[in-house]
Structures are given as structure tokens and as C-alpha cells.
Amino acid sequence: MRALITGAGGFIGAHLIKLLNERDVETVGLGRNDVDVCEFRKFWSNFPDIKVDVVVHLAARSGALESWEKPEEFYRTNVIGTQQVLDYCREKAVHLIFVSTFVYSNNGSGIYSE
């Protein structure tokens, strides 16, 4: 089995790759420095011979306060990027594991923070 991990440079992605490799799952890790997730389909079309069985989509922008300051960047990565991954998976009939969380707290000031 070969798994493609988006967001491989993040904490969860890096640990997932290590865990999968220990279990003899071949992994292809893509991090922020490898590809803009919003260009995922275009990027991946350069590697037509590399087949994957599953995509674990972890690539995302996080940070509640920063999302208020840069909403376009968050929308682009988190929505358009995910759409690119979904389209790829549909076109190639590849399974998708999508993980998404958002944790925040109200510190009493009315401003939410992580």
C-alpha cells in the first residue's frame, strides 16, 4: 500500500509518516515547501506513474487570530486546497482520509485564541 500525506511537514503529518513507515506502508509526503495544496492536481499531474492507494489530507492553515487577519489565505488553503485534493481523489478513484479539527477558547475578553 502507498499513502500520500498532505501536510507532511506538520506535527501530525510527520508523526503519521513515521508510524506508517514502521508498519511497512510506503508513504509519499508533501509539505508546504513541496507543493501549494491549491495547485495539487496540477502538481500531481507531473507524476503520472506514481500511484497511491489513499490520500491522508492534513494540509491546512490554522490559528484563529491569524485567520481573522488573513481570511483570504485561510480560505484559499483550507477550502480551495481541499477541493483540489477531493478532485484528484475522485479522478483517480483514490480513497481519502480527511482530518479536520479546530480548538479554541474564550479567555473572557471576547477574543478567541488557541
Salt bridges, closest charged atoms under 4 A:
GLU26 OE2 - ARG2 NH2 3.04
ASP36 OD2 - ARG76 NH2 2.86
GLU39 OE1 - LYS42 NZ 3.70
GLU66 OE2 - ARG61 NH2 2.76
GLU66 OE2 - LYS70 NZ 3.24
GLU73 OE1 - ARG61 NH1 2.77
ASP87 OD2 - ARG41 NH1 3.33
ASP87 OD1 - ARG90 NH2 2.87
GLU91 OE2 - ARG41 NH2 2.57
